Amino acid sequence: MWLVLIGVALVLALIFFFNSYQNKYQNLQGNLFNFLVMLSLIFLILTLGGAYLASDFNLLSFEGIVGFFKFYMVWLGNFFSKGVSVAGYLVRQEWSLNATNFTG
């Protein structure tokens, strides 16, 4: 239960930090940059949460934290590897119109 409360507190702290960052530098940076920062933060939160749910590491010990981040890096590498495989499969497909199956 404490771990969930700590996680929620960390997420709220990160949101507050990036919100203050966005308000402070909004005039210096463009809206696209701010959007990419927020998108990166959401991606990081979702992937860390997904990796945590898929693992059973004890995050109250140093060894558990190190083990979790090793697991997260492998998990993230597999995530991008699968994405590259799907993109490569889509590129290799024949996307032209097949005249033998055209009934219109």
N, C-alpha and C positions, 0 to 999 in steps of 0.2 A: 504494500500500500504506500509506503514511504517513497518507493522508487517511482511510482506513478505521479505522486505529488511533486517530486523533484523534477521529473520530466516535463510536467505541465509548467512548472515555474521557469525552467530553462527555455521552453518554447515561447512563453510570454516575454521573457527577457530578450530573446532574439528578435521577436516581433517589435518590441519597444525600441531596441537598438537600431534596427533597420528603418523603422518609421522615423526616428529622429534623424538618422542619416539622410533619408530621403527628403525630409523637410529642410534640412540644413543646406544640402547641395542641389536642391531641385533647380535653382536658377543657374548653377554652374554646369550641370549635366543635362542631357536631353531626357525626354520622357522614355525613349527607348532604353537608355542605360538603366533608368530606375526600374523599368519593367523587367529587364534581364536580371537585375539584382534580386528582385522579389521572386521571379520564376526560379532562380537558382536556389534561393532559400526554401521555397516550397518543395522543390525536387530533393534537396538535402534532407528535409524533415521527413518526407514520405519514404525515401529510400532507407534512411536510418531506422525509421519505424518498422518498415517491412523486414529489414534484416534482423531487427531485435525480435520481432514476432516469430521469425523462422529459426531463431537460435535459442539456446538455453544457457547463456553465459551469466555468471554472477557479476553484475556491474558494481558491486560494493568492494571488490578487491582489485588490486592493480593488475594481477594476472588475468582476471576476467575481462577487464577493460582492454588490455592488450590483445587478448584472444578474440574479443568481439571486433575490434578494428581490423585485425587480420582477416576474420571471417567477412567483414563488410567489404574490404577491398577485393577479396576473391569473388564475392557475390556481385559487386558492382562491375568487375571485369567480365564475369559471365553474362551479366545483363547487356552490356555493350556488345559483347561477342555475338550474342543471339540477335541483337538488333542489326548488326552488320550482316549476319547470315540471312535474315529476312529481307533486307534491302538488296543483297546480291541475288537472291532468288527472284525477287520482283523484277530486277533489271534483266535477268535472263529469259523472262517469259516472252512469248510471242503476243504482242498487243495489237497486231493489225487485224482488220476485219476479215473473217473467213467467209468467202463468197459461197461456199457450199452449204453453209448453215444459215444463210441470210434469207429470211422469208418475207421481209418487208418490201 
